[in-house]
C-alpha cells in the first residue's frame, strides 16, 4: 500500500513537473513574442521619427527657399523703384532745363 501511494505521488510529481515545463515553454514563447512586438514597435517608432525628421527638413528647406525668393523679389522691387525714381528725377531735370 505504501508502495502504491509512493508510485501515485511520484506520478503526480512527474505530471506537475511536466505542467511546470509546459508553462515555462509557454512563458518563454510569450516573452519572445512580446520582445519581437516591442522590437517591431521600436523599429516603427524609429521609422516614424525618421519620416518626421525628413518632413521637417523638407519644410525647412521650402521655408528657406521661400524666404530667399521673397528677399530676391524685394531687392528687385527696390531696384525698380530706385530706377523709376531716378528716371523721374532725370525727367524733372530735363523739364526744368527745357523750361529755362
N, CA, C and O atoms as a GROMACS GRO file, in nm:
protein
  400
    1UNK      N    1   0.082  -0.120   0.000
    1UNK     CA    2   0.000   0.000   0.000
    1UNK      C    3   0.086   0.126   0.000
    1UNK      O    4   0.057   0.221  -0.073
    2UNK      N    5   0.192   0.128   0.081
    2UNK     CA    6   0.279   0.246   0.082
    2UNK      C    7   0.352   0.258  -0.050
    2UNK      O    8   0.383   0.368  -0.096
    3UNK      N    9   0.379   0.141  -0.110
    3UNK     CA   10   0.445   0.145  -0.241
    3UNK      C   11   0.352   0.205  -0.345
    3UNK      O   12   0.398   0.283  -0.428
    4UNK      N   13   0.227   0.171  -0.343
    4UNK     CA   14   0.129   0.225  -0.437
    4UNK      C   15   0.114   0.375  -0.416
    4UNK      O   16   0.109   0.452  -0.512
    5UNK      N   17   0.109   0.416  -0.289
    5UNK     CA   18   0.098   0.558  -0.259
    5UNK      C   19   0.222   0.631  -0.310
    5UNK      O   20   0.210   0.740  -0.366
    6UNK      N   21   0.338   0.574  -0.292
    6UNK     CA   22   0.463   0.633  -0.339
    6UNK      C   23   0.460   0.646  -0.491
    6UNK      O   24   0.499   0.750  -0.545
    7UNK      N   25   0.416   0.542  -0.561
    7UNK     CA   26   0.408   0.546  -0.707
    7UNK      C   27   0.308   0.652  -0.752
    7UNK      O   28   0.332   0.724  -0.848
    8UNK      N   29   0.194   0.660  -0.682
    8UNK     CA   30   0.094   0.762  -0.716
    8UNK      C   31   0.152   0.904  -0.696
    8UNK      O   32   0.133   0.991  -0.780
    9UNK      N   33   0.220   0.924  -0.585
    9UNK     CA   34   0.280   1.055  -0.559
    9UNK      C   35   0.390   1.086  -0.660
    9UNK      O   36   0.403   1.200  -0.706
   10UNK      N   37   0.468   0.984  -0.696
   10UNK     CA   38   0.573   1.004  -0.798
   10UNK      C   39   0.511   1.041  -0.932
   10UNK      O   40   0.559   1.130  -1.002
   11UNK      N   41   0.402   0.972  -0.965
   11UNK     CA   42   0.332   1.001  -1.091
   11UNK      C   43   0.277   1.144  -1.089
   11UNK      O   44   0.293   1.218  -1.186
   12UNK      N   45   0.214   1.184  -0.979
   12UNK     CA   46   0.161   1.320  -0.966
   12UNK      C   47   0.273   1.424  -0.974
   12UNK      O   48   0.258   1.530  -1.035
   13UNK      N   49   0.386   1.392  -0.911
   13UNK     CA   50   0.501   1.482  -0.915
   13UNK      C   51   0.550   1.499  -1.058
   13UNK      O   52   0.578   1.612  -1.101
   14UNK      N   53   0.562   1.389  -1.132
   14UNK     CA   54   0.605   1.396  -1.273
   14UNK      C   55   0.505   1.478  -1.356
   14UNK      O   56   0.544   1.557  -1.442
   15UNK      N   57   0.376   1.459  -1.328
   15UNK     CA   58   0.274   1.536  -1.401
   15UNK      C   59   0.289   1.686  -1.372
   15UNK      O   60   0.281   1.768  -1.463
   16UNK      N   61   0.311   1.719  -1.245
   16UNK     CA   62   0.331   1.860  -1.207
   16UNK      C   63   0.458   1.915  -1.272
   16UNK      O   64   0.460   2.029  -1.319
   17UNK      N   65   0.565   1.834  -1.275
   17UNK     CA   66   0.689   1.877  -1.339
   17UNK      C   67   0.666   1.903  -1.487
   17UNK      O   68   0.717   2.000  -1.543
   18UNK      N   69   0.588   1.816  -1.550
   18UNK     CA   70   0.555   1.836  -1.693
   18UNK      C   71   0.473   1.964  -1.712
   18UNK      O   72   0.497   2.039  -1.807
   19UNK      N   73   0.376   1.988  -1.622
   19UNK     CA   74   0.297   2.111  -1.630
   19UNK      C   75   0.387   2.234  -1.617
   19UNK      O   76   0.375   2.330  -1.693
   20UNK      N   77   0.478   2.229  -1.519
   20UNK     CA   78   0.571   2.341  -1.498
   20UNK      C   79   0.657   2.360  -1.622
   20UNK      O   80   0.679   2.474  -1.665
   21UNK      N   81   0.706   2.251  -1.680
   21UNK     CA   82   0.788   2.259  -1.800
   21UNK      C   83   0.708   2.323  -1.915
   21UNK      O   84   0.758   2.412  -1.984
   22UNK      N   85   0.584   2.277  -1.933
   22UNK     CA   86   0.500   2.334  -2.039
   22UNK      C   87   0.473   2.483  -2.015
   22UNK      O   88   0.473   2.563  -2.109
   23UNK      N   89   0.450   2.518  -1.889
   23UNK     CA   90   0.428   2.660  -1.857
   23UNK      C   91   0.552   2.743  -1.886
   23UNK      O   92   0.543   2.855  -1.937
   24UNK      N   93   0.670   2.687  -1.853
   24UNK     CA   94   0.795   2.760  -1.881
   24UNK      C   95   0.813   2.780  -2.032
   24UNK      O   96   0.851   2.888  -2.077
   25UNK      N   97   0.785   2.673  -2.109
   25UNK     CA   98   0.798   2.683  -2.255
   25UNK      C   99   0.699   2.788  -2.306
   25UNK      O  100   0.734   2.870  -2.391
   26UNK      N  101   0.578   2.784  -2.256
   26UNK     CA  102   0.475   2.879  -2.299
   26UNK      C  103   0.515   3.021  -2.260
   26UNK      O  104   0.498   3.115  -2.339
   27UNK      N  105   0.569   3.037  -2.140
   27UNK     CA  106   0.613   3.169  -2.094
   27UNK      C  107   0.727   3.221  -2.180
   27UNK      O  108   0.726   3.337  -2.220
   28UNK      N  109   0.825   3.134  -2.209
   28UNK     CA  110   0.937   3.175  -2.295
   28UNK      C  111   0.886   3.219  -2.432
   28UNK      O  112   0.932   3.319  -2.488
   29UNK      N  113   0.791   3.144  -2.485
   29UNK     CA  114   0.734   3.178  -2.615
   29UNK      C  115   0.664   3.314  -2.609
   29UNK      O  116   0.680   3.396  -2.699
   30UNK      N  117   0.586   3.336  -2.503
   30UNK     CA  118   0.514   3.463  -2.488
   30UNK      C  119   0.612   3.580  -2.474
   30UNK      O  120   0.594   3.686  -2.534
   31UNK      N  121   0.717   3.558  -2.395
   31UNK     CA  122   0.818   3.663  -2.376
   31UNK      C  123   0.887   3.693  -2.509
   31UNK      O  124   0.910   3.809  -2.544
   32UNK      N  125   0.919   3.588  -2.582
   32UNK     CA  126   0.984   3.606  -2.712
   32UNK      C  127   0.892   3.683  -2.807
   32UNK      O  128   0.938   3.772  -2.880
   33UNK      N  129   0.765   3.649  -2.807
   33UNK     CA  130   0.669   3.718  -2.893
   33UNK      C  131   0.656   3.865  -2.854
   33UNK      O  132   0.653   3.953  -2.940
   34UNK      N  133   0.650   3.891  -2.723
   34UNK     CA  134   0.642   4.029  -2.676
   34UNK      C  135   0.766   4.108  -2.714
   34UNK      O  136   0.758   4.224  -2.753
   35UNK      N  137   0.882   4.045  -2.701
   35UNK     CA  138   1.007   4.112  -2.739
   35UNK      C  139   1.007   4.144  -2.888
   35UNK      O  140   1.051   4.252  -2.929
   36UNK      N  141   0.957   4.051  -2.969
   36UNK     CA  142   0.950   4.076  -3.114
   36UNK      C  143   0.857   4.192  -3.143
   36UNK      O  144   0.889   4.279  -3.225
   37UNK      N  145   0.742   4.194  -3.074
   37UNK     CA  146   0.648   4.305  -3.095
   37UNK      C  147   0.711   4.437  -3.052
   37UNK      O  148   0.697   4.538  -3.120
   38UNK      N  149   0.780   4.436  -2.939
   38UNK     CA  150   0.845   4.558  -2.889
   38UNK      C  151   0.950   4.606  -2.988
   38UNK      O  152   0.958   4.725  -3.019
   39UNK      N  153   1.031   4.512  -3.039
   39UNK     CA  154   1.133   4.549  -3.137
   39UNK      C  155   1.067   4.605  -3.263
   39UNK      O  156   1.116   4.701  -3.322
   40UNK      N  157   0.957   4.543  -3.303
   40UNK     CA  158   0.885   4.592  -3.420
   40UNK      C  159   0.831   4.732  -3.395
   40UNK      O  160   0.840   4.819  -3.481
   41UNK      N  161   0.775   4.754  -3.274
   41UNK     CA  162   0.725   4.888  -3.241
   41UNK      C  163   0.838   4.989  -3.235
   41UNK      O  164   0.823   5.103  -3.280
   42UNK      N  165   0.953   4.947  -3.181
   42UNK     CA  166   1.068   5.038  -3.175
   42UNK      C  167   1.115   5.072  -3.316
   42UNK      O  168   1.149   5.186  -3.346
   43UNK      N  169   1.115   4.971  -3.402
   43UNK     CA  170   1.155   4.994  -3.542
   43UNK      C  171   1.057   5.089  -3.608
   43UNK      O  172   1.097   5.182  -3.678
   44UNK      N  173   0.927   5.065  -3.585
   44UNK     CA  174   0.825   5.154  -3.641
   44UNK      C  175   0.843   5.296  -3.588
   44UNK      O  176   0.831   5.393  -3.663
   45UNK      N  177   0.871   5.307  -3.459
   45UNK     CA  178   0.892   5.438  -3.398
   45UNK      C  179   1.011   5.508  -3.462
   45UNK      O  180   1.006   5.627  -3.493
   46UNK      N  181   1.120   5.432  -3.482
   46UNK     CA  182   1.239   5.491  -3.545
   46UNK      C  183   1.207   5.536  -3.687
   46UNK      O  184   1.251   5.642  -3.731
   47UNK      N  185   1.130   5.453  -3.759
   47UNK     CA  186   1.093   5.488  -3.897
   47UNK      C  187   1.008   5.615  -3.896
   47UNK      O  188   1.030   5.705  -3.977
   48UNK      N  189   0.911   5.621  -3.804
   48UNK     CA  190   0.826   5.740  -3.795
   48UNK      C  191   0.906   5.864  -3.759
   48UNK      O  192   0.884   5.971  -3.815
   49UNK      N  193   1.000   5.850  -3.666
   49UNK     CA  194   1.084   5.964  -3.628
   49UNK      C  195   1.167   6.009  -3.748
   49UNK      O  196   1.183   6.129  -3.771
   50UNK      N  197   1.220   5.912  -3.823
   50UNK     CA  198   1.300   5.946  -3.942
   50UNK      C  199   1.211   6.017  -4.044
   50UNK      O  200   1.251   6.118  -4.103
   51UNK      N  201   1.088   5.963  -4.065
   51UNK     CA  202   0.996   6.026  -4.159
   51UNK      C  203   0.963   6.168  -4.115
   51UNK      O  204   0.962   6.260  -4.197
   52UNK      N  205   0.936   6.187  -3.985
   52UNK     CA  206   0.906   6.321  -3.935
   52UNK      C  207   1.026   6.413  -3.953
   52UNK      O  208   1.011   6.530  -3.988
   53UNK      N  209   1.144   6.360  -3.928
   53UNK     CA  210   1.265   6.439  -3.944
   53UNK      C  211   1.281   6.482  -4.090
   53UNK      O  212   1.316   6.596  -4.120
   54UNK      N  213   1.255   6.388  -4.180
   54UNK     CA  214   1.267   6.420  -4.323
   54UNK      C  215   1.161   6.524  -4.363
   54UNK      O  216   1.191   6.615  -4.440
   55UNK      N  217   1.039   6.511  -4.310
   55UNK     CA  218   0.935   6.610  -4.339
   55UNK      C  219   0.976   6.747  -4.288
   55UNK      O  220   0.958   6.848  -4.356
   56UNK      N  221   1.030   6.751  -4.167
   56UNK     CA  222   1.075   6.879  -4.111
   56UNK      C  223   1.187   6.938  -4.196
   56UNK      O  224   1.190   7.059  -4.219
   57UNK      N  225   1.279   6.854  -4.241
   57UNK     CA  226   1.388   6.902  -4.325
   57UNK      C  227   1.333   6.960  -4.455
   57UNK      O  228   1.377   7.066  -4.500
   58UNK      N  229   1.236   6.889  -4.516
   58UNK     CA  230   1.175   6.940  -4.640
   58UNK      C  231   1.103   7.072  -4.616
   58UNK      O  232   1.113   7.164  -4.696
   59UNK      N  233   1.029   7.080  -4.504
   59UNK     CA  234   0.959   7.204  -4.472
   59UNK      C  235   1.057   7.319  -4.448
   59UNK      O  236   1.036   7.431  -4.494
   60UNK      N  237   1.165   7.288  -4.377
   60UNK     CA  238   1.266   7.390  -4.350
   60UNK      C  239   1.329   7.438  -4.480
   60UNK      O  240   1.350   7.558  -4.499
   61UNK      N  241   1.359   7.346  -4.570
   61UNK     CA  242   1.417   7.381  -4.700
   61UNK      C  243   1.319   7.466  -4.780
   61UNK      O  244   1.358   7.567  -4.839
   62UNK      N  245   1.192   7.425  -4.782
   62UNK     CA  246   1.091   7.502  -4.855
   62UNK      C  247   1.077   7.642  -4.795
   62UNK      O  248   1.064   7.740  -4.868
   63UNK      N  249   1.079   7.649  -4.662
   63UNK     CA  250   1.069   7.778  -4.592
   63UNK      C  251   1.187   7.868  -4.630
   63UNK      O  252   1.168   7.985  -4.662
   64UNK      N  253   1.308   7.812  -4.625
   64UNK     CA  254   1.427   7.891  -4.660
   64UNK      C  255   1.422   7.936  -4.806
   64UNK      O  256   1.456   8.050  -4.837
   65UNK      N  257   1.378   7.845  -4.896
   65UNK     CA  258   1.367   7.882  -5.037
   65UNK      C  259   1.265   7.993  -5.057
   65UNK      O  260   1.287   8.085  -5.136
   66UNK      N  261   1.154   7.985  -4.986
   66UNK     CA  262   1.050   8.088  -4.997
   66UNK      C  263   1.105   8.222  -4.948
   66UNK      O  264   1.083   8.326  -5.011
   67UNK      N  265   1.175   8.220  -4.837
   67UNK     CA  266   1.235   8.344  -4.785
   67UNK      C  267   1.334   8.401  -4.885
   67UNK      O  268   1.335   8.521  -4.911
   68UNK      N  269   1.419   8.314  -4.941
   68UNK     CA  270   1.517   8.362  -5.040
   68UNK      C  271   1.447   8.423  -5.161
   68UNK      O  272   1.490   8.528  -5.211
   69UNK      N  273   1.341   8.359  -5.207
   69UNK     CA  274   1.266   8.412  -5.322
   69UNK      C  275   1.204   8.547  -5.287
   69UNK      O  276   1.210   8.642  -5.366
   70UNK      N  277   1.145   8.555  -5.168
   70UNK     CA  278   1.084   8.682  -5.127
   70UNK      C  279   1.188   8.792  -5.113
   70UNK      O  280   1.164   8.907  -5.151
   71UNK      N  281   1.304   8.758  -5.058
   71UNK     CA  282   1.410   8.857  -5.045
   71UNK      C  283   1.457   8.904  -5.182
   71UNK      O  284   1.480   9.023  -5.204
   72UNK      N  285   1.471   8.808  -5.276
   72UNK     CA  286   1.513   8.846  -5.412
   72UNK      C  287   1.407   8.934  -5.478
   72UNK      O  288   1.441   9.031  -5.545
   73UNK      N  289   1.279   8.901  -5.458
   73UNK     CA  290   1.170   8.983  -5.512
   73UNK      C  291   1.173   9.123  -5.452
   73UNK      O  292   1.150   9.222  -5.521
   74UNK      N  293   1.203   9.130  -5.323
   74UNK     CA  294   1.210   9.259  -5.255
   74UNK      C  295   1.324   9.344  -5.313
   74UNK      O  296   1.307   9.464  -5.336
   75UNK      N  297   1.440   9.282  -5.334
   75UNK     CA  298   1.554   9.353  -5.393
   75UNK      C  299   1.518   9.403  -5.534
   75UNK      O  300   1.549   9.517  -5.569
   76UNK      N  301   1.454   9.316  -5.614
   76UNK     CA  302   1.412   9.357  -5.749
   76UNK      C  303   1.315   9.475  -5.744
   76UNK      O  304   1.327   9.571  -5.820
   77UNK      N  305   1.217   9.466  -5.653
   77UNK     CA  306   1.118   9.573  -5.641
   77UNK      C  307   1.186   9.703  -5.598
   77UNK      O  308   1.155   9.810  -5.650
   78UNK      N  309   1.279   9.693  -5.501
   78UNK     CA  310   1.350   9.811  -5.455
   78UNK      C  311   1.432   9.872  -5.571
   78UNK      O  312   1.433   9.994  -5.589
   79UNK      N  313   1.499   9.787  -5.648
   79UNK     CA  314   1.579   9.836  -5.761
   79UNK      C  315   1.491   9.902  -5.867
   79UNK      O  316   1.528  10.004  -5.924
   80UNK      N  317   1.375   9.842  -5.893
   80UNK     CA  318   1.283   9.903  -5.992
   80UNK      C  319   1.233  10.039  -5.940
   80UNK      O  320   1.222  10.135  -6.016
   81UNK      N  321   1.204  10.044  -5.811
   81UNK     CA  322   1.158  10.170  -5.752
   81UNK      C  323   1.266  10.277  -5.762
   81UNK      O  324   1.238  10.392  -5.796
   82UNK      N  325   1.390  10.236  -5.730
   82UNK     CA  326   1.500  10.332  -5.741
   82UNK      C  327   1.520  10.377  -5.885
   82UNK      O  328   1.544  10.494  -5.912
   83UNK      N  329   1.509  10.281  -5.978
   83UNK     CA  330   1.526  10.316  -6.120
   83UNK      C  331   1.415  10.411  -6.164
   83UNK      O  332   1.440  10.509  -6.234
   84UNK      N  333   1.292  10.382  -6.122
   84UNK     CA  334   1.179  10.468  -6.158
   84UNK      C  335   1.198  10.607  -6.096
   84UNK      O  336   1.174  10.709  -6.161
   85UNK      N  337   1.241  10.609  -5.972
   85UNK     CA  338   1.264  10.736  -5.903
   85UNK      C  339   1.374  10.814  -5.974
   85UNK      O  340   1.364  10.936  -5.994
   86UNK      N  341   1.479  10.744  -6.011
   86UNK     CA  342   1.590  10.809  -6.080
   86UNK      C  343   1.546  10.862  -6.217
   86UNK      O  344   1.583  10.972  -6.257
   87UNK      N  345   1.465  10.782  -6.288
   87UNK     CA  346   1.415  10.826  -6.419
   87UNK      C  347   1.327  10.951  -6.403
   87UNK      O  348   1.335  11.044  -6.482
   88UNK      N  349   1.243  10.951  -6.299
   88UNK     CA  350   1.155  11.065  -6.274
   88UNK      C  351   1.238  11.191  -6.246
   88UNK      O  352   1.209  11.299  -6.297
   89UNK      N  353   1.344  11.174  -6.164
   89UNK     CA  354   1.430  11.288  -6.134
   89UNK      C  355   1.497  11.339  -6.261
   89UNK      O  356   1.506  11.459  -6.283
   90UNK      N  357   1.544  11.247  -6.345
   90UNK     CA  358   1.607  11.288  -6.471
   90UNK      C  359   1.508  11.361  -6.560
   90UNK      O  360   1.543  11.462  -6.622
   91UNK      N  361   1.385  11.311  -6.565
   91UNK     CA  362   1.284  11.378  -6.649
   91UNK      C  363   1.254  11.517  -6.593
   91UNK      O  364   1.240  11.613  -6.668
   92UNK      N  365   1.243  11.526  -6.460
   92UNK     CA  366   1.216  11.656  -6.398
   92UNK      C  367   1.329  11.755  -6.429
   92UNK      O  368   1.306  11.872  -6.458
   93UNK      N  369   1.454  11.703  -6.422
   93UNK     CA  370   1.567  11.790  -6.454
   93UNK      C  371   1.559  11.836  -6.600
   93UNK      O  372   1.585  11.953  -6.629
   94UNK      N  373   1.525  11.745  -6.691
   94UNK     CA  374   1.513  11.782  -6.832
   94UNK      C  375   1.403  11.885  -6.853
   94UNK      O  376   1.419  11.983  -6.926
   95UNK      N  377   1.288  11.860  -6.786
   95UNK     CA  378   1.176  11.952  -6.799
   95UNK      C  379   1.217  12.090  -6.745
   95UNK      O  380   1.189  12.192  -6.807
   96UNK      N  381   1.284  12.091  -6.632
   96UNK     CA  382   1.328  12.217  -6.574
   96UNK      C  383   1.430  12.283  -6.667
   96UNK      O  384   1.428  12.405  -6.685
   97UNK      N  385   1.516  12.204  -6.724
   97UNK     CA  386   1.616  12.259  -6.813
   97UNK      C  387   1.551  12.317  -6.940
   97UNK      O  388   1.589  12.423  -6.990
   98UNK      N  389   1.451  12.242  -6.990
   98UNK     CA  390   1.381  12.290  -7.109
   98UNK      C  391   1.299  12.416  -7.080
   98UNK      O  392   1.288  12.506  -7.163
   99UNK      N  393   1.244  12.419  -6.961
   99UNK     CA  394   1.162  12.535  -6.924
   99UNK      C  395   1.247  12.661  -6.907
   99UNK      O  396   1.198  12.773  -6.924
  100UNK      N  397   1.372  12.643  -6.875
  100UNK     CA  398   1.458  12.760  -6.854
  100UNK      C  399   1.501  12.807  -6.984
  100UNK      O  400   1.574  12.905  -6.993
   0.00000   0.00000   0.00000
